[in-house]
Structure formats: C-alpha cells, structure tokens
Amino acid sequence: MSNTSWQKMSLAYIEAYRKASGSDHPKMFEAEFDDALVHQAHWKNPRWAGCKLTGRKINEYHGTDPFIDQINTSSNDYLAQFIPSSSTETVWGGDITYGLNPVINKETTAIYIANTVVGGAENPKRYATLEGHSYVGINKILVVNKEDKTVKVIDRETEPYDSFHRFITQDFPTGTNLNIKVLDEAIQSDLEAGSYSVRMNKGWLLSTFKYFDYKLNHFTGSSVAPFSASAQTHPRPLELFDKSDMEDGGVDSNGAPNSVSFNSIVALDTPRLSFRFGIKTNDPAGLFTPPPNNGAPVVPLTDSLGVDSVMVERDFSPNYTNATIETNKFTKLYYTGSNTFPSLNTGYQGAFFSASRFIINDTLNFLNKNFATTELHLTINKGTLDFASGFNDERSMGTFEVDKGYGSLGEVALNDESSCADGTGGSGLDSFDAVGNPGGFMGHNTPRHPILQLKGTPPFTPIGAPPTTTRDNFVLFDRATDSGGVKLGHTRRVYWNGNENPRVLNYSGSAAYELSFLDKDHTLIVNIDKPTELFEGIGTKGIALIPEHLHGTIKKNIEYYLKEAGVIDNATTLQA
C-alpha cells in the first residue's frame, strides 16, 4: 500500500488534439481558460459557495446610505453591514437582494378589534400623561384563512394571556405603522390613513410621580434662630445626558490616591443614558473644591467640637413643593406616606429631599427587588418631545425605561446619617441644619445622587450627537463619622434640559417629567390625538386596527371579513 500525495493546482491552459483527415498524426489545437472565472459569483455561488441575501428589516428594502462613497469603495466593504459615519453614529451599507425588493416578506392574516381608547391626557390621575397619544385596548383578534375565506375569532377573555399577547407583539412591534377604522358608521371621526404608529405595545403606564409645575428654588430665607439662609437659584436642574465624566480628587505628592476616593463616593463616570432630577452648583458658605493633583482632603462640615464650621444650605433645585405622588397597584406595595410634599423646598424634611427619598429610596429600591416582573418608565414633557425622529417608538414620545440604579446593579447608595451630628439630640448648632431642621448634615437617608440611570443600548437612546458641556455639581455625602460636601466638574452630553426659559437646547415650554409603572396588558400606545381625531369616541362597536403588513388580499376586503366575523352588518362584495 503506497502513500498518495495530493496537490492543489490552478488550471490555466488546456491542450486539445484531433486526428487530421488523411493523416496519421494528430493536429494540436490551443484553448485558453481564464481561472478568474471560477471566482465570480455567477460561477461559484451555484456550485459551492452558495447564495446569500441580507436585509436590514423584514418587509422593507434598505439601500446604501448616501454617506457611503460607492464609486471609490468596494461593495464588499459596505454591503450588508453598518459603516461608521462619525464617532457616535453608523449608517447602513445596503441590503443584498434582487432589485429593490425586501429580502423577506412576512405578512399577517390577522385583524384586531379594540373596544377601549383612552386619551393620553384624559385620566391623568391614573395613567401617565401622553399628549397627542392614546391608550388602545385590544379585546379580539380576527384570524383570516385565505384559502377558504373563513374567519376565526380569538377573544382575550378565553385565550391565555401569553398566546394572545404574542399575536399583538408580532403584528404590532414598536415603531410599525397601522391603519384605524371606526366600526360604527354613525360615529364621526377625523382619522388620517397611514399616519399612525405603535409607540409601545406592552400595556398601560400607571402614573406614579408627577412633576408638572416647573419652577426653580424660590426659597428666600428662614426666621428660625439662629439661622437665616437665602437659597440660591440653580438653573437647568433637569437633564437628560450620557457620556458622563466627573472629575475626581487627584493624587497626593507621592502619586497615591487621595484619602477620599471621589470615584467611589461621588463620581458619575459612565457612558449610560441618565436623567438628573435635581442639582446644586454652588453655596455662599464656600464649598470644598478639590485642587488638581494634590492630596488635600475633603474638609468635614463639622469640626471636632461638633460646631458647624461650614453652614451648607440645602437649597437644591428644582422646587418640588407642587409635585404629587399618585396611588396605584404598585405604590400600594411599598409606600404609605403622603401624596403631596411640604410647602418649603429646603431642608432635611423639605420638598426636594422628600421627593428624592420617594424616587430613589422607595421607588427605585422597589424596582430593584422586582426588576424581573416590573418596569418603571420616565416620560419627559408629557410625551411631546421626539428624541428619535423617524423611528416612531417609545423615544418618539419622550419615554425611556428606568434601570435598577445608577452606576451599578446593586441597591442605590444612600447617605445614612439619621441623627444629630453629636448624637445628643441637644440644642447646639450641630443639632440643626441651616434652616432649623433637626438632624445631621445630610441625614434621614437622603440619596447620594439625584440621578436615575436609564435602561438600554443605542436602539433605546436618543438619536444624534448633542453638545458636550461641563458644569459644577455639588454632592453631599457621609463618610465614616463625618458628613461632607464637594463641588466637582461634571462633563457630559446633554440631550435636554429644564429651565424656565423656552427653547433652551432641545425643549420648548416649561419642563416637566413623570414616572410611571408598566401595567402589562393587551394595550397599545398609539399617536392618536383623541380629542381632535376621535372627538365622538368609538361608539359601541369599537375600532379595527389594521397592521402595516396585513396580506394584500385581506386588506382589500376588510369589510367582507369584518362581516364574516359578525363585527359589522354590511360589507362590500369580495374582491379578487
């Protein structure tokens, strides 16, 4: 048995012979074969390489973005892939398909019936306010058999929740379009075909915390002896930002970290999208600002005698005296306090810190413990801002899902000092804050950061690259037995901010925001302005929701199939 050796050869030349007529000698013919042919798609794909089509979305064709230079760039370098267009954005290189056709067409055969439409501003005590939108509750699904033209009716009352809801999420993913038909002919409406999209498909947003009466801190002082504090106004206290970088305290002369680690105590270094609901930028008493690259420690705000050496005022903005808490099925599980806030914004027990404790201590910690089954959402300016133009999803109604905390997956860091600074409960200076409220410097489990971390990767973040800005940020914190405060520079990209003047950066009108829990249900949030488009309601028969990718034959015969299902009485003749 011999060993056999195989070698790969490229065929480039062929010699062919034919015996000439009347001759005993063969005549040689030459034939050239270009082996480059075997590398071309039309040759190799059907033989061994295979044929591959790639599309960005089902039912849609997406061509090459105009940003890409198709003349001087090989198609292999951009087709069927995302290409960087800047430091923060990418563009699609184009589908690989035939002509301008989608790679995959997936059409549904289901028509949906909704019997509930609640305007986004119709019931603000119960639902999150979403101006220009409506909550649409689905109660039936009509599944059409194209072959025998029959209709199967699936009722939400008899179908398991998961299977019924699966129909909805498959046919109405967020961002897709739909048409709406009022079924009662006696009901007048002003609906526009092709102008509606699904902003959310998971259920109702139950109002939890409202801050609609925007104002800065207007506190002007206290008559409580011996203190008299004049609170400052801190503009732009509300912000939506990412790419956050907060300076730390540097290192000492030996290159070692300072005795106080700002990165672990107060720093906000994260690329994540975040929302700031309050700020303090300065204080007339003079705050400790860490010098660059030296070892100066944070100066305690109480000296060894227990006397306040620095009288820091609790004058954070904005003013939360008119904010409200709404009771719902979720807040009943963790909160039993008042639904309104004190008339004074400043101090331990003032409106700002009371609101902060409800948001961070109570609500965010409840979210932490129930994260697998519960969702908390932030809505900015009553749903009127579009942070992702053209995508038509949650971001297009200024809504973002809240994550478990800020900067970590653990529970929210709190300042836990709860007693007077000297522990005596006496009447000394250290027993009161700057406006006469009892307690330590921070005390009463106040949040370390008035900031929420928002959930999501780039598909769930605002579109665009906003300006980067740096601003002073003052942080109160407890460390060991001392209470402290430090002012640090905070650099970040700001998508939106709150101020009293309109058109500051990217918002119009008075700033507002709302927190809401998701109550899972067969309910869509759609950009229907009920007061102007469904001004007579929906009558007794409800409305039909027609998915964007409903089969063409069914779409042409909507009324026929609605009649077959017993939804309407009269219908046009079945069309081919």
Secondary structure by P-SEA (a helix, b strand, c coil): cbbbbbbbbbbcbbbbbbbcccccbbbbbbbbbcccccccccccccccbbbbbbbcccccccccccccccccccccccccbbbbccccbbbbcccccccccccbbbbbcbbbbbccccccccccccccccccbbbbbbcbbbbbccccbbbbbbbcccccaaaaaaaaaaaccccccccccccccccccccccccccccccbbbbcccccccccccccccccccccbbbbbbbbcccbbbccbbbbbcccccccccccccccccccccccccccccccccccccccccccccccccccccccccccccccccccccccccccccccccccccccccccccccccccccccaaaaaaaaacccaaaaaaaacccbbbbbbccccccccccccccccccbbbbbccccccccccccccccccccccccccccccccccccccccccccccccbbbbbbccccccccccccbbbbbbbbbccccccbbbbbbbbbccccccccccccccccccccbbbbbbccccccccccccccccccccccbbbbbbcccccaaaaacaaaaaaaaccccccccccc
